[in-house]
């Protein structure tokens, strides 16, 4: 079957009849359709419509926000675990009770561009944070009950930094083995060294009775020992001036002397020790009235990074 069409012949100035078979026409139309479909497909792959571009931008923005939220949950969980660790030490030091440690894990997963996985991962972390908050809330309620019954003990427990946060320049040494600057050997350092100017005020870290005031040219130089009862003893070494006397009662925060450079010392600083039942303990775990979780973690890093002591 054929179909006729007419085409104008410019030379003859007349219309000529052209016959086209349906088969050829359908083939031609089919080729055109295939070419059109391929062009549309290629254009859709290479170029986005305004609506597609807008949707893709929204998806990318959501993925970024999911990722930020996921990292924030990691930060919150990390701070909670640091706070729990610090409070566990305080809890044990105050009440001599060993807690059953929780077994929570951070569940940290590296960056993932799959928003579904990010959302699921963040949801798991939020559930763990909720569980940890409930756990800590129960602990704090228990601590409050015990503190109510042990208020006198709390007043006699070292709980502040012996020098104002704004007064000391830095921590020169922490608790543990350090290289002794005078003996030139590795020696256990039983306290913390706070570098400060001579004359900087030093304060009692808890209520107690002055057990010893000694002016010496060796060892801790001019130093003070305070017996706080309940097994607690604090020592303040290398002082310049001593403001208290033996057997004098002192209160937490009371001025007891000033920073100096006496005894075996390589520079102006305060050497501060805490003994519990005649055993030295790390003073960094007894600043809970003065520092928060982030400050505790930062101070711990600094104290552990210094290899030399000043006395």
Buried (B, 14 or more C-beta within 10 A) or exposed (E): EEEEEEEEEEEEEEEEEEEEEEEEEEEEEEEEEEEEEEEEEEEEEEEEEEEEEEEEEEEEEEBEEBBEBBEEBBEBBBBBBBBBBBBBBBBEBBBEEEEEEBEBEBBEBEEBEEBEEBBEBBEEBBEBBEEBEEBBEEBEEBBEEBEEEBEEBBBBBBBBBBBBEEBBEEBBBBBEEBBBBEEEEEBEBBBBBBBBEBEBBBBBBBBBBBBEBBEEEEBBBBBBBBBBBBBBBBBBBBBBBBBBEEEBEBEBEBEBBBBBBBBBBBEBBBBBBBBBEEEBBBBBBBBBBBBEBEEBBEBBEBBEEBEEBBB
